Amino acid sequence: MQLELKNANLRVGDRLKVKGIILHDAERFQIDLGHDADDLALHFNPRFHDDTDGAVVVCNSKTAGCWGDERREIYNPLQRGSDVKIVLKLTGEMFEVELPNGHEVQFPNRVGIDVISYIRVTGDFNLTSFKVC
């Protein structure tokens, strides 16, 4: 399932709450925040079978269609087949991603974005709820 929002208006301090079910046979899914598909301030990409590191959370940014340097969290608390709530917040200098069991991933706001106009959720994930607050 894919959700793609253009003309969103997520600002510094706003929280994006994403709820859904990770597919039983999931390989990966992603949540992207930025200006458009080629300019992403945050690419949040949990992977359940990575050839290098196994189950990881990969974060990155993309500018003018070119990926930056990946950051990998070797611990992925997300489980295939589970209901999850993921909360994403832009604090200004940093993105904070709250995961189940109190785990948090932080990723720098490399592009200095202060208004997110593009949101995409795609991959092996059935979205059940989506809320900006």
Order of alpha helices (4+ residues) and beta strands (2+ residues): beta-beta-beta-beta-beta-beta-beta-beta-beta-beta-beta-beta
